[in-house]
């Protein structure tokens, strides 16, 4: 694993609710990728945030 960032899909704040983002993996090679979802901020007044990393298998 090289540990390079290949894309940032959303960088900003959205209102609460359901959102959809399309990811075009056409320029990537087949393999295993790790993605991370960050939502909220642990330093916010609530002290709660969400961070989760998972593996994604890309097959072409």
Phi and psi restraints in degrees (range 20) as a CNS / XPLOR table:
assign (resid 1 and name C) (resid 2 and name N)
       (resid 2 and name CA) (resid 2 and name C) 1.0 -89.8 20.0 2
assign (resid 2 and name N) (resid 2 and name CA)
       (resid 2 and name C) (resid 3 and name N) 1.0 -25.4 20.0 2
assign (resid 2 and name C) (resid 3 and name N)
       (resid 3 and name CA) (resid 3 and name C) 1.0 73.7 20.0 2
assign (resid 3 and name N) (resid 3 and name CA)
       (resid 3 and name C) (resid 4 and name N) 1.0 29.8 20.0 2
assign (resid 3 and name C) (resid 4 and name N)
       (resid 4 and name CA) (resid 4 and name C) 1.0 -94.9 20.0 2
assign (resid 4 and name N) (resid 4 and name CA)
       (resid 4 and name C) (resid 5 and name N) 1.0 140.3 20.0 2
assign (resid 4 and name C) (resid 5 and name N)
       (resid 5 and name CA) (resid 5 and name C) 1.0 -78.1 20.0 2
assign (resid 5 and name N) (resid 5 and name CA)
       (resid 5 and name C) (resid 6 and name N) 1.0 129.1 20.0 2
assign (resid 5 and name C) (resid 6 and name N)
       (resid 6 and name CA) (resid 6 and name C) 1.0 -108.4 20.0 2
assign (resid 6 and name N) (resid 6 and name CA)
       (resid 6 and name C) (resid 7 and name N) 1.0 -22.0 20.0 2
assign (resid 6 and name C) (resid 7 and name N)
       (resid 7 and name CA) (resid 7 and name C) 1.0 -162.6 20.0 2
assign (resid 7 and name N) (resid 7 and name CA)
       (resid 7 and name C) (resid 8 and name N) 1.0 149.7 20.0 2
assign (resid 7 and name C) (resid 8 and name N)
       (resid 8 and name CA) (resid 8 and name C) 1.0 -121.1 20.0 2
assign (resid 8 and name N) (resid 8 and name CA)
       (resid 8 and name C) (resid 9 and name N) 1.0 116.5 20.0 2
assign (resid 8 and name C) (resid 9 and name N)
       (resid 9 and name CA) (resid 9 and name C) 1.0 -82.9 20.0 2
assign (resid 9 and name N) (resid 9 and name CA)
       (resid 9 and name C) (resid 10 and name N) 1.0 -41.1 20.0 2
assign (resid 9 and name C) (resid 10 and name N)
       (resid 10 and name CA) (resid 10 and name C) 1.0 -139.6 20.0 2
assign (resid 10 and name N) (resid 10 and name CA)
       (resid 10 and name C) (resid 11 and name N) 1.0 131.4 20.0 2
assign (resid 10 and name C) (resid 11 and name N)
       (resid 11 and name CA) (resid 11 and name C) 1.0 -135.3 20.0 2
assign (resid 11 and name N) (resid 11 and name CA)
       (resid 11 and name C) (resid 12 and name N) 1.0 86.6 20.0 2
assign (resid 11 and name C) (resid 12 and name N)
       (resid 12 and name CA) (resid 12 and name C) 1.0 167.2 20.0 2
assign (resid 12 and name N) (resid 12 and name CA)
       (resid 12 and name C) (resid 13 and name N) 1.0 -172.0 20.0 2
assign (resid 12 and name C) (resid 13 and name N)
       (resid 13 and name CA) (resid 13 and name C) 1.0 -103.1 20.0 2
assign (resid 13 and name N) (resid 13 and name CA)
       (resid 13 and name C) (resid 14 and name N) 1.0 139.7 20.0 2
assign (resid 13 and name C) (resid 14 and name N)
       (resid 14 and name CA) (resid 14 and name C) 1.0 -123.5 20.0 2
assign (resid 14 and name N) (resid 14 and name CA)
       (resid 14 and name C) (resid 15 and name N) 1.0 154.6 20.0 2
assign (resid 14 and name C) (resid 15 and name N)
       (resid 15 and name CA) (resid 15 and name C) 1.0 -68.1 20.0 2
assign (resid 15 and name N) (resid 15 and name CA)
       (resid 15 and name C) (resid 16 and name N) 1.0 158.0 20.0 2
assign (resid 15 and name C) (resid 16 and name N)
       (resid 16 and name CA) (resid 16 and name C) 1.0 -60.7 20.0 2
assign (resid 16 and name N) (resid 16 and name CA)
       (resid 16 and name C) (resid 17 and name N) 1.0 145.6 20.0 2
assign (resid 16 and name C) (resid 17 and name N)
       (resid 17 and name CA) (resid 17 and name C) 1.0 137.0 20.0 2
assign (resid 17 and name N) (resid 17 and name CA)
       (resid 17 and name C) (resid 18 and name N) 1.0 -169.0 20.0 2
assign (resid 17 and name C) (resid 18 and name N)
       (resid 18 and name CA) (resid 18 and name C) 1.0 -93.6 20.0 2
assign (resid 18 and name N) (resid 18 and name CA)
       (resid 18 and name C) (resid 19 and name N) 1.0 136.2 20.0 2
assign (resid 18 and name C) (resid 19 and name N)
       (resid 19 and name CA) (resid 19 and name C) 1.0 -135.2 20.0 2
assign (resid 19 and name N) (resid 19 and name CA)
       (resid 19 and name C) (resid 20 and name N) 1.0 149.8 20.0 2
assign (resid 19 and name C) (resid 20 and name N)
       (resid 20 and name CA) (resid 20 and name C) 1.0 -122.8 20.0 2
assign (resid 20 and name N) (resid 20 and name CA)
       (resid 20 and name C) (resid 21 and name N) 1.0 135.6 20.0 2
assign (resid 20 and name C) (resid 21 and name N)
       (resid 21 and name CA) (resid 21 and name C) 1.0 -130.6 20.0 2
assign (resid 21 and name N) (resid 21 and name CA)
       (resid 21 and name C) (resid 22 and name N) 1.0 128.8 20.0 2
assign (resid 21 and name C) (resid 22 and name N)
       (resid 22 and name CA) (resid 22 and name C) 1.0 -88.7 20.0 2
assign (resid 22 and name N) (resid 22 and name CA)
       (resid 22 and name C) (resid 23 and name N) 1.0 137.7 20.0 2
assign (resid 22 and name C) (resid 23 and name N)
       (resid 23 and name CA) (resid 23 and name C) 1.0 -119.7 20.0 2
assign (resid 23 and name N) (resid 23 and name CA)
       (resid 23 and name C) (resid 24 and name N) 1.0 117.2 20.0 2
assign (resid 23 and name C) (resid 24 and name N)
       (resid 24 and name CA) (resid 24 and name C) 1.0 -95.0 20.0 2
assign (resid 24 and name N) (resid 24 and name CA)
       (resid 24 and name C) (resid 25 and name N) 1.0 108.2 20.0 2
assign (resid 24 and name C) (resid 25 and name N)
       (resid 25 and name CA) (resid 25 and name C) 1.0 -98.2 20.0 2
assign (resid 25 and name N) (resid 25 and name CA)
       (resid 25 and name C) (resid 26 and name N) 1.0 21.3 20.0 2
assign (resid 25 and name C) (resid 26 and name N)
       (resid 26 and name CA) (resid 26 and name C) 1.0 -61.5 20.0 2
assign (resid 26 and name N) (resid 26 and name CA)
       (resid 26 and name C) (resid 27 and name N) 1.0 -28.2 20.0 2
assign (resid 26 and name C) (resid 27 and name N)
       (resid 27 and name CA) (resid 27 and name C) 1.0 -94.7 20.0 2
assign (resid 27 and name N) (resid 27 and name CA)
       (resid 27 and name C) (resid 28 and name N) 1.0 -0.5 20.0 2
assign (resid 27 and name C) (resid 28 and name N)
       (resid 28 and name CA) (resid 28 and name C) 1.0 -93.9 20.0 2
assign (resid 28 and name N) (resid 28 and name CA)
       (resid 28 and name C) (resid 29 and name N) 1.0 153.8 20.0 2
assign (resid 28 and name C) (resid 29 and name N)
       (resid 29 and name CA) (resid 29 and name C) 1.0 -88.0 20.0 2
assign (resid 29 and name N) (resid 29 and name CA)
       (resid 29 and name C) (resid 30 and name N) 1.0 161.5 20.0 2
assign (resid 29 and name C) (resid 30 and name N)
       (resid 30 and name CA) (resid 30 and name C) 1.0 -62.3 20.0 2
assign (resid 30 and name N) (resid 30 and name CA)
       (resid 30 and name C) (resid 31 and name N) 1.0 145.1 20.0 2
assign (resid 30 and name C) (resid 31 and name N)
       (resid 31 and name CA) (resid 31 and name C) 1.0 159.1 20.0 2
assign (resid 31 and name N) (resid 31 and name CA)
       (resid 31 and name C) (resid 32 and name N) 1.0 -170.6 20.0 2
assign (resid 31 and name C) (resid 32 and name N)
       (resid 32 and name CA) (resid 32 and name C) 1.0 -102.9 20.0 2
assign (resid 32 and name N) (resid 32 and name CA)
       (resid 32 and name C) (resid 33 and name N) 1.0 127.7 20.0 2
assign (resid 32 and name C) (resid 33 and name N)
       (resid 33 and name CA) (resid 33 and name C) 1.0 -120.7 20.0 2
assign (resid 33 and name N) (resid 33 and name CA)
       (resid 33 and name C) (resid 34 and name N) 1.0 151.7 20.0 2
assign (resid 33 and name C) (resid 34 and name N)
       (resid 34 and name CA) (resid 34 and name C) 1.0 -113.1 20.0 2
assign (resid 34 and name N) (resid 34 and name CA)
       (resid 34 and name C) (resid 35 and name N) 1.0 127.6 20.0 2
assign (resid 34 and name C) (resid 35 and name N)
       (resid 35 and name CA) (resid 35 and name C) 1.0 -117.4 20.0 2
assign (resid 35 and name N) (resid 35 and name CA)
       (resid 35 and name C) (resid 36 and name N) 1.0 152.1 20.0 2
assign (resid 35 and name C) (resid 36 and name N)
       (resid 36 and name CA) (resid 36 and name C) 1.0 -127.2 20.0 2
assign (resid 36 and name N) (resid 36 and name CA)
       (resid 36 and name C) (resid 37 and name N) 1.0 135.0 20.0 2
assign (resid 36 and name C) (resid 37 and name N)
       (resid 37 and name CA) (resid 37 and name C) 1.0 -111.8 20.0 2
assign (resid 37 and name N) (resid 37 and name CA)
       (resid 37 and name C) (resid 38 and name N) 1.0 123.8 20.0 2
assign (resid 37 and name C) (resid 38 and name N)
       (resid 38 and name CA) (resid 38 and name C) 1.0 -115.8 20.0 2
assign (resid 38 and name N) (resid 38 and name CA)
       (resid 38 and name C) (resid 39 and name N) 1.0 127.4 20.0 2
assign (resid 38 and name C) (resid 39 and name N)
       (resid 39 and name CA) (resid 39 and name C) 1.0 -139.3 20.0 2
assign (resid 39 and name N) (resid 39 and name CA)
       (resid 39 and name C) (resid 40 and name N) 1.0 136.2 20.0 2
assign (resid 39 and name C) (resid 40 and name N)
       (resid 40 and name CA) (resid 40 and name C) 1.0 76.0 20.0 2
assign (resid 40 and name N) (resid 40 and name CA)
       (resid 40 and name C) (resid 41 and name N) 1.0 -177.0 20.0 2
assign (resid 40 and name C) (resid 41 and name N)
       (resid 41 and name CA) (resid 41 and name C) 1.0 -139.9 20.0 2
assign (resid 41 and name N) (resid 41 and name CA)
       (resid 41 and name C) (resid 42 and name N) 1.0 123.2 20.0 2
assign (resid 41 and name C) (resid 42 and name N)
       (resid 42 and name CA) (resid 42 and name C) 1.0 -62.1 20.0 2
assign (resid 42 and name N) (resid 42 and name CA)
       (resid 42 and name C) (resid 43 and name N) 1.0 -20.8 20.0 2
assign (resid 42 and name C) (resid 43 and name N)
       (resid 43 and name CA) (resid 43 and name C) 1.0 -89.5 20.0 2
assign (resid 43 and name N) (resid 43 and name CA)
       (resid 43 and name C) (resid 44 and name N) 1.0 -1.1 20.0 2
assign (resid 43 and name C) (resid 44 and name N)
       (resid 44 and name CA) (resid 44 and name C) 1.0 -68.8 20.0 2
assign (resid 44 and name N) (resid 44 and name CA)
       (resid 44 and name C) (resid 45 and name N) 1.0 171.8 20.0 2
assign (resid 44 and name C) (resid 45 and name N)
       (resid 45 and name CA) (resid 45 and name C) 1.0 -60.2 20.0 2
assign (resid 45 and name N) (resid 45 and name CA)
       (resid 45 and name C) (resid 46 and name N) 1.0 -30.0 20.0 2
assign (resid 45 and name C) (resid 46 and name N)
       (resid 46 and name CA) (resid 46 and name C) 1.0 -76.2 20.0 2
assign (resid 46 and name N) (resid 46 and name CA)
       (resid 46 and name C) (resid 47 and name N) 1.0 -23.9 20.0 2
assign (resid 46 and name C) (resid 47 and name N)
       (resid 47 and name CA) (resid 47 and name C) 1.0 77.2 20.0 2
assign (resid 47 and name N) (resid 47 and name CA)
       (resid 47 and name C) (resid 48 and name N) 1.0 9.3 20.0 2
assign (resid 47 and name C) (resid 48 and name N)
       (resid 48 and name CA) (resid 48 and name C) 1.0 -114.1 20.0 2
assign (resid 48 and name N) (resid 48 and name CA)
       (resid 48 and name C) (resid 49 and name N) 1.0 140.8 20.0 2
assign (resid 48 and name C) (resid 49 and name N)
       (resid 49 and name CA) (resid 49 and name C) 1.0 -148.4 20.0 2
assign (resid 49 and name N) (resid 49 and name CA)
       (resid 49 and name C) (resid 50 and name N) 1.0 170.0 20.0 2
assign (resid 49 and name C) (resid 50 and name N)
       (resid 50 and name CA) (resid 50 and name C) 1.0 -131.2 20.0 2
assign (resid 50 and name N) (resid 50 and name CA)
       (resid 50 and name C) (resid 51 and name N) 1.0 125.1 20.0 2
assign (resid 50 and name C) (resid 51 and name N)
       (resid 51 and name CA) (resid 51 and name C) 1.0 -135.7 20.0 2
assign (resid 51 and name N) (resid 51 and name CA)
       (resid 51 and name C) (resid 52 and name N) 1.0 126.9 20.0 2
assign (resid 51 and name C) (resid 52 and name N)
       (resid 52 and name CA) (resid 52 and name C) 1.0 -144.1 20.0 2
assign (resid 52 and name N) (resid 52 and name CA)
       (resid 52 and name C) (resid 53 and name N) 1.0 132.7 20.0 2
assign (resid 52 and name C) (resid 53 and name N)
       (resid 53 and name CA) (resid 53 and name C) 1.0 -115.1 20.0 2
assign (resid 53 and name N) (resid 53 and name CA)
       (resid 53 and name C) (resid 54 and name N) 1.0 139.8 20.0 2
assign (resid 53 and name C) (resid 54 and name N)
       (resid 54 and name CA) (resid 54 and name C) 1.0 -142.3 20.0 2
assign (resid 54 and name N) (resid 54 and name CA)
       (resid 54 and name C) (resid 55 and name N) 1.0 165.9 20.0 2
assign (resid 54 and name C) (resid 55 and name N)
       (resid 55 and name CA) (resid 55 and name C) 1.0 -93.9 20.0 2
assign (resid 55 and name N) (resid 55 and name CA)
       (resid 55 and name C) (resid 56 and name N) 1.0 145.7 20.0 2
assign (resid 55 and name C) (resid 56 and name N)
       (resid 56 and name CA) (resid 56 and name C) 1.0 -128.8 20.0 2
assign (resid 56 and name N) (resid 56 and name CA)
       (resid 56 and name C) (resid 57 and name N) 1.0 129.6 20.0 2
assign (resid 56 and name C) (resid 57 and name N)
       (resid 57 and name CA) (resid 57 and name C) 1.0 -99.1 20.0 2
assign (resid 57 and name N) (resid 57 and name CA)
       (resid 57 and name C) (resid 58 and name N) 1.0 119.0 20.0 2
assign (resid 57 and name C) (resid 58 and name N)
       (resid 58 and name CA) (resid 58 and name C) 1.0 -106.3 20.0 2
assign (resid 58 and name N) (resid 58 and name CA)
       (resid 58 and name C) (resid 59 and name N) 1.0 118.7 20.0 2
assign (resid 58 and name C) (resid 59 and name N)
       (resid 59 and name CA) (resid 59 and name C) 1.0 -118.4 20.0 2
assign (resid 59 and name N) (resid 59 and name CA)
       (resid 59 and name C) (resid 60 and name N) 1.0 135.5 20.0 2
